[in-house]
């Protein structure tokens, strides 16, 4: 309802806010569904990804066949692999369950270290390509380069 000034009452504004919230939630759900369909499910936490890695490695190891071994030796190898995989899972699972956030922090730290390494290598590479690398061992006397250093040398990290 409206008052004499033509403004809506508090009931109408609450209904508008609820309708807006509902519309936003529906839009968000539709966008998330579209992205899942296009890109697949989002990656889980680092702990979940570690579990998946352990499972994938254990599946791969248990599926390996040694063609040069006899049937008895093959059975012994399979049994040993199963025991090793079970022991590894028994060690990893409790650590993951007690400290799932630790793996997220380790993953973030690893990403930061990789970014720092790439930055350092890119800066060194740009100095090499510009020809102004004056670090110790590369220069003989002031301003003279060692003949063994190529100015346009490129290092591919990928």
Secondary structure as UniProt FT lines:
FT   TURN            4..5
FT   HELIX           10..39
FT   HELIX           46..63
FT   TURN            67..68
FT   HELIX           71..98
FT   HELIX           100..130
FT   TURN            136..137
FT   TURN            142..143
FT   TURN            147..148
FT   TURN            151..152
//
